[in-house]
Amino acid sequence: MKKIYPIGLYALAALALLFGLAALRTRAADHLDAPGLTSPGGDGRLDLNDVYAFQSPANPDNTVLIVTLNPVAGVLSPKTFHPTASYEFKVDANGDAKEDQTFKITFSPTDSAGQQDILLRLVPARGSSAVLARGRTGEGVPVAGGGTLHAGVFDDPFFFDLLAFLGASGRSFCDGGESDFFTGLNVSAIVLEVPSALFGTTNIGVWARTELDGQQIDRNGRPAINTVFIPNNPFEPVGSEPSQKNAFNAGKPRQDPRNFRGEVVDTLQLFYPAGDPTIDALADILLPDILTVDTASSAGFLNGRRLADDVIDAELTLVTNGAVTSDCVGANDSPFANTFPYLAPAH
């Protein structure tokens, strides 16, 4: 297994660009991915971390959608959900990068017991919305037509040896001292399991977004697209990064190829030879930023994303053209469950 230091200073510098060493310590996956989401001006309750979509291991006729948010929940921001925001799963059922269904979740203010009322609506592209569930945070809520909804605080399911990447105390990937930086950290999460038949097709695209006062605050589909590619490459003028990253979060997936494909290509060129057709092939996979999943298949990433999928290893290998293949952290600090709500309990 290759460590960081043998690949040379060029590759190390490129990785620094990819993951943004000057950012906050927890910046990985989509955690704290843009200046508009971080303190003091931002609100962590609106900051999406990761999106998961997979066939339910408990019932293959169901699909599980999970979004985690609020990095280091309870430390940087409250452990609650924003009471005037909406949290949404967008589902594209025909491959045009536009939502055909929206699962919209809203919350009441927090009561004296620390809980919030939760409301789930299904909003079609055309027609009237329907209420699918009402309940309370921290509890499993039945969904009309089948399925369950749960919103609360859980262990952060993302795993990565961030300290080795940063070279802390002489560390490097796969040096025998590997550890998951996210051990013991919590996130807020929304877990929704519904019958796959609800989508009308077995091949769907999924992304999540947060909205406040009619403004899209954050959106996320595949892991690390904003963090890695927008615009973390040396071809952009100094000072362009904050505006680019915020613009990406405010954008729509169907506009990604037009607005951000050049950024993805620039970053991939740090590792691939000029003119390598792999660059274009990868750019076309990574954008638009939508997690595609065959709900009839139990396979994982790039078919959707299961909780245990080691997306860091997969993306390091692809993005760096095999220069770095693993951080040697292959599992979460807490085991996942095979039954709803699948995430590990909060610490």
N, C-alpha and C positions, 0 to 999 in steps of 0.2 A: 504494500500500500504506500503510495507516495505521500510524503510530507510536504508542507508548504515550501520549506527552504530549498530543496533541490530544484525546484522549477525556475529559480532565478529571480532576480530583482524585477524584471519586466512583468512577470506573471504576478508577483506579489503586489506590485503597484496597480496592476489591472484589477486584482481582487479587491484592493482597497477602494478603487473607484466603484466596483460593483456593489459593495455593501456599505460604503460610506463610513469610514472609520471616524470621521469627525462628528458623527451623529450620536444620539443618546445611546447608552449601553444596551438597551433592549431593542435596538433597531435591527430587526431581522424578520423574515417572512414579510408581513405587511404591518408589523407593529410600529407605531410612531413613524409612519412612512413619509409624512410631509409636514412642513412647518405650520400649516394651517390647523393641524390637529394637536400640536404639542402645547404644553403650558408655557407661559401663563395665558395666552390668548385662546387656546383650544380647549376642548372638553373631551377627555378620554372616553367618555361614555358613547361618543359618536365615532370613535376610531376603530375601524374594522381590522382584525388581525388575520384571520384565516377563514376560508370557506371550504366546506366538505360536502360531498354528495356521493352517496353509495347505496347499493342494494342492501336492505336490512338483512343482517345475518340471522335474525330471529324469524323473519317472514319475507321470503324472496319476492312476494307480490308487492312489497312496500319499498319506498325510497325514503332515505333519511337525508335531510338537509340540515346542516349545522353552520352557524356563523359564530365565531368568537370575536370579542371586542374588549375594549377597556383594558389595555395592557397594565399589568401589575395592579389589578383591581383592588381598590381599598387603600392604595398608597398614593398614586398619582391622581386618582379621581374616585368618587364614591362608588360603592359596590352596587348601586342601583342603576336603573335605566332612565334615560332622560324623559320626563313626563310630557313634554310637548313635541318630541321627535317621533318619527316613524322609522321602523326597522323593516327592511323589505328583502324577500327572496324574489328575484326575477327569473322567469323561466321562458326560454325560447324553444318553441316546439317545432319550428320549420327551418332553422338554420340561417335566418336572415339577420341575426344579431339584434333583433328587437324582441322585447318581452311580449309574450302572448298571455301570460298569467303573472300576477303579482300576489304573493302572500304578504300581506301588510300587517305588521304587529305594532300595536301602540300600548302605552302604559299610563296608569294614573299616577298622581303624586304618591310618595311613600307614606304609609300610615304609621301609627305608633308602634306597631309590631315589626316594622321594617319591611313589610311586604307591599306589593303594588298589584292593582287589578291589571289584567292583561286581556287584550281583545285581538283576535285574529280574523282578518277579512280576506277573502279571495276576490281579487279585482281582475276581471278579464280585460283583454285589450279593447273590447267593445261590449257594451251592455252594463248591467247593474252588478254591483258588488254584493257579496253574500257573507254574512257572519258565519264563520266556521267554528269558533271556540271563544268561550269566556272563562276566565279563571283567575288564579293568583300565582304570582311568582313563587318559585321554590317548590312547586307542586306539579305533578303530571296532570294535564288538562285534556279530556277527551275532545277529539275533533270530529265534527259532523261528517258522516260518510266513512268514518274509519280513520284510525291514526291517533297520535298523541302530540301534544305541545308541552314543552318545558322551558322556562326561562329562569336563569339564576346564576349563581357563582360556582365555578368549577376549577379544577386544576387546569393550568394552561397545557393543552395537548401538544404544543410545538416543542420539538427537541433539536438542539444544535449546540455544538461545542464552541460557543462564541469567544470564550477566553483564549482558546487555542488559536482561533482565527486572528485575534488581536495580538497574539504573541506575548501575552501576559506572563511574566516570570520565565521567559524563555520557552514558553509552550509552543507546540506545533501540532497540527492534526496527526492523530494516530501515533502519539508518542508514548502510549502506555498510561498516560494520566488523564485520558479523555473524560469529560464530564459534561452533563447537560446543564447549561447555564440557567435554563428555565425551571430547574428543580425547585419546588416549593412556591412557585409564583402562581397566582390565580388570575382568572379572566371572567368576565361576564360572557354568557353564551345563550343562544336561542337554538333549541333542538326541535325540529319539526319532522315527524314521520307521517307519511300519507300513502294511500294506495297509489301505485304507479299508474294505474289506469286513469287517474285523474288528469294526467298530462295529455292523453290522447295519442301518444306515440312513445316508443321505447328509447328514442334518441333525442335527448334534450340538452340545452345549454343552460347553465345556472350561474348567476352572480348575485351578490348582495349589495345593498346600499343603505346609507342612513340619510335622512332628510330632516331638515329643521327650518321652519318658517318658509316652506316652499323652495328651499335651496338644498341641492344635493351636497352633502358634506364629504362623504367618502364612498368609495365603491371598490369591490374586489371580486375577482373570479379565480384565476390561477394564482398560485403562491408566488410572491416576491416580484411581480411584474413592475410595480411602481418603484419599489425599493432598489431593484437591481438595474433597471433600464432607463428610468426617467429622471434626469437625463444622464445619469452617472457614466459619462464617457468624456474623454479629454478634448472632444471636438466642439464643445459648447463654450460660449464666452463666460467668463467669471461672473457669478451673480445670477445666472439663469436658472439654477437648480430650484430654488424655492417656488418661483412662479410656474415652472414647468410641472413640478410635482403637484401643486395645488390645482393646476389646470387639468391634469390627468384625473384627479379625484372628482372634479366637477364635470368630466366629460361623459359621453355615452359610448358603450362598446362599439357600436356600428361605425363610429367616427375614428376608432383607434388606428386602423390601417392608414388612413389619410393623414392623421395628425401626429402619430408617434412611431410609425414603422421605421423612419429614418434613425430614430434614437436606438431602437433595437438592433438595427443593422450596424450602426457605429460601434455599439458595445461588443457585438459578436466579432467584429473585425479585430478586436484586441487579441483574439486567440486563433482565429481561422485565417488561412491565407487569402489574400485578395482574390476575389472572383470565385471563391469556393461556393458551389451551389448549395452546400449545407446551410450557409448563412440565410439565403432566401427561404429555404425550406423551414428552418427554425423560426424565422420571423413570421412566417405564415401560420405556424402552429401557435406561437405565443400571443399573437393578436388576431382578432379582438380578445380582450381580457375576459374570457368566458370559460368556465369549467364545463367541458363537454363530457357527457356520461351516457352510456347505454344502460338503461335501468334493468334490462334483462340479463345483464352480465354481473358477476360478482367480482370481476377483476378491478384492480385499483389504478392509481395514477400511471399513465395519463388518462385512463378511463375514470373520470371523476376523481375523487380523492377520498380514501379511507383514513380513519384516524391514525392508524399505525403505519401508513405509507411513509417511507423515508424520502420525502421530496427533496431534501437538501442534497443527498447523494445523487439523486437522479438529475437535478438541475446543475449541480457543480460539474458533473461529467459532461453534460450537453453544452453548457455555456463555455466551459474552459477547454473544449475539444480534447477532453481526457487528461489535461494537465493536473487537475485535482479531481479525484474520484470519490472521496469520502471524508467525512469528519470523524468517522469511527464511533459516532453515537447513533445507534441503530434503533433505539426504542425510547419511549417516554419514561419519565421517572416513576409514574404510577400506572398500573395496568388499566387498560380499557375494558369495558364490559361488552358482552355480546348481546345484551338486552338493553332496552330503552332506559335511560337516556344516553348510554354508551360512554360518555365522558367520565373521567375519574372524579371523585368528590374533591371539593375545595380543601385546602390546607388550613 
